[in-house]
């Protein structure tokens, strides 16, 4: 029985290795091909993610830097330079939060809304159609289900790591 358990574990680790490597490759190709889809607008996939997050109805009044970082699952440090460039390009504004002057709210400017709604979104939709060629609605549903399941597990690991770091500090 031990030998069977060992071979199942080995097969599972081989599949896990292949899965995570493919996710790594997909991430790299998303950045490369996704950025190419919107580069004529001066956008990158990271900027597209920020505009997408800010375009949601619940973000209409803006998002704090911390909330945006948590939503995108990036560090505040990684977000800082990105939002500075986007502010410089006129896509977003960063203003003090009226409820908490220490906090800053990020909102999409009218120019950013125009770029997002009229120019970026149609290009992104074309990109999705091309990248998802031959995916059925069922394929998309199952893929999303499993990616969310994986993301939940990784968030749990991150929370555990953060809690452990707090204990050590």
C-alpha positions as CSV (number, residue, x, y, z in Angstrom):
1,X,0.0,0.0,0.0
2,X,2.9,2.4,0.8
3,X,4.3,1.9,-2.7
4,X,0.9,2.9,-4.3
5,X,0.7,6.0,-2.0
6,X,4.2,7.0,-3.1
7,X,3.5,6.6,-6.8
8,X,0.2,8.6,-6.4
9,X,2.1,11.3,-4.6
10,X,4.9,11.3,-7.3
11,X,2.3,11.5,-10.1
12,X,0.5,14.3,-8.2
13,X,3.7,16.3,-7.8
14,X,4.6,15.8,-11.5
15,X,1.1,17.1,-12.5
16,X,1.4,20.0,-10.0
17,X,4.8,21.0,-11.4
18,X,3.4,21.0,-14.9
19,X,0.3,22.9,-13.9
20,X,2.2,25.7,-12.1
21,X,4.8,25.9,-14.9
22,X,1.9,26.3,-17.4
23,X,0.4,29.0,-15.2
24,X,3.8,30.8,-15.1
25,X,4.0,30.6,-18.9
26,X,0.4,31.8,-19.3
27,X,1.2,34.8,-17.0
28,X,4.2,35.7,-19.1
29,X,2.2,35.4,-22.3
30,X,-0.7,37.4,-20.9
31,X,1.8,40.3,-20.2
32,X,3.4,40.0,-23.6
33,X,0.4,39.5,-25.8
34,X,-2.1,41.5,-23.7
35,X,0.2,44.5,-23.5
36,X,0.6,44.2,-27.3
37,X,-3.2,44.4,-27.7
38,X,-3.3,47.8,-25.9
39,X,0.1,49.2,-26.5
40,X,-1.0,51.7,-29.1
41,X,-3.0,53.3,-26.3
42,X,0.1,53.6,-24.2
43,X,-1.2,50.9,-21.8
44,X,0.2,47.7,-20.3
45,X,-1.6,44.8,-18.8
46,X,-0.9,46.2,-15.3
47,X,-2.5,49.5,-16.3
48,X,-5.4,47.7,-17.9
49,X,-6.0,45.9,-14.6
50,X,-6.0,49.2,-12.7
51,X,-8.5,50.8,-15.1
52,X,-10.6,47.6,-15.0
53,X,-10.7,47.7,-11.2
54,X,-11.6,51.4,-11.1
55,X,-14.3,50.9,-13.8
56,X,-16.4,48.7,-11.6
57,X,-19.5,50.3,-10.2
58,X,-18.4,49.7,-6.6
59,X,-15.2,51.8,-7.3
60,X,-17.1,54.8,-8.7
61,X,-16.2,56.9,-5.7
62,X,-12.5,55.8,-5.9
63,X,-10.4,53.2,-4.1
64,X,-7.7,53.7,-1.6
65,X,-4.2,52.6,-2.6
66,X,-4.4,49.8,0.0
67,X,-7.8,48.6,-1.3
68,X,-6.6,48.7,-4.9
69,X,-3.4,46.8,-4.0
70,X,-5.5,44.1,-2.2
71,X,-8.0,43.8,-5.0
72,X,-5.2,43.4,-7.6
73,X,-3.2,41.2,-5.2
74,X,0.0,43.3,-5.6
75,X,2.1,45.1,-3.1
76,X,1.6,48.8,-2.4
77,X,5.2,49.3,-3.5
78,X,4.5,47.6,-6.9
79,X,1.4,49.7,-7.3
80,X,3.0,53.0,-6.4
81,X,5.1,53.5,-9.5
82,X,2.3,52.3,-11.7
83,X,-0.3,54.7,-10.4
84,X,2.2,57.6,-10.6
85,X,2.7,56.9,-14.3
86,X,-1.0,56.6,-14.9
87,X,-1.6,59.9,-13.1
88,X,1.1,61.5,-15.2
89,X,-0.6,60.1,-18.3
90,X,-4.0,61.6,-17.2
91,X,-5.8,58.2,-16.8
92,X,-6.3,58.5,-13.0
93,X,-6.3,61.1,-10.3
94,X,-5.0,60.6,-6.8
95,X,-6.6,62.9,-4.2
96,X,-6.9,63.0,-0.4
97,X,-9.9,61.0,0.9
98,X,-12.5,63.4,2.3
99,X,-13.2,61.0,5.1
100,X,-9.6,60.3,6.1
101,X,-7.1,63.0,5.0
102,X,-4.2,60.5,5.6
103,X,-5.6,58.2,2.9
104,X,-5.5,58.8,-0.8
105,X,-8.3,57.9,-3.2
106,X,-7.6,56.8,-6.8
107,X,-10.3,57.5,-9.3
108,X,-10.4,57.3,-13.1
109,X,-10.4,60.7,-14.8
110,X,-12.8,61.5,-17.6
111,X,-9.9,61.0,-20.0
112,X,-9.2,57.6,-18.4
113,X,-12.9,56.7,-18.7
114,X,-12.9,57.6,-22.4
115,X,-9.7,55.5,-23.0
116,X,-11.1,52.6,-21.0
117,X,-14.7,52.6,-22.4
118,X,-14.1,53.7,-26.0
119,X,-10.7,52.4,-26.9
120,X,-9.3,49.8,-24.5
121,X,-12.4,47.7,-23.8
122,X,-13.0,46.9,-27.5
123,X,-9.4,45.9,-28.0
124,X,-9.4,43.8,-24.8
125,X,-12.6,42.0,-26.0
126,X,-10.9,41.2,-29.3
127,X,-7.9,39.9,-27.4
128,X,-10.2,37.7,-25.2
129,X,-11.9,36.3,-28.3
130,X,-8.5,35.5,-29.9
131,X,-7.0,34.0,-26.7
132,X,-10.1,32.0,-26.0
133,X,-10.6,30.5,-29.5
134,X,-12.1,27.0,-29.2
135,X,-13.2,27.5,-25.6
136,X,-16.8,26.7,-25.0
137,X,-18.9,28.4,-22.3
138,X,-18.5,25.2,-20.3
139,X,-14.7,25.3,-20.7
140,X,-14.6,28.9,-19.5
141,X,-16.9,28.1,-16.6
142,X,-14.8,25.1,-15.5
143,X,-11.5,27.0,-16.0
144,X,-12.8,29.9,-13.9
145,X,-14.0,27.5,-11.2
146,X,-10.6,25.8,-10.8
147,X,-8.6,29.0,-11.0
148,X,-10.8,30.5,-8.2
149,X,-10.3,27.3,-6.2
150,X,-6.5,27.6,-6.6
151,X,-6.6,31.3,-5.8
152,X,-8.5,30.7,-2.6
153,X,-5.9,28.1,-1.5
154,X,-3.0,30.4,-2.4
155,X,-4.7,33.3,-0.5
156,X,-5.0,31.0,2.5
157,X,-1.3,30.3,2.3
158,X,-0.5,34.0,2.0
159,X,-2.7,34.7,5.1
160,X,-0.9,32.0,7.0
161,X,2.5,33.3,6.0
162,X,1.5,36.8,7.0
163,X,0.2,35.6,10.4
164,X,3.5,33.7,10.9
165,X,5.6,36.7,10.0
166,X,3.6,38.8,12.5
167,X,4.3,36.2,15.2
168,X,8.0,36.2,14.4
169,X,8.3,40.0,14.4
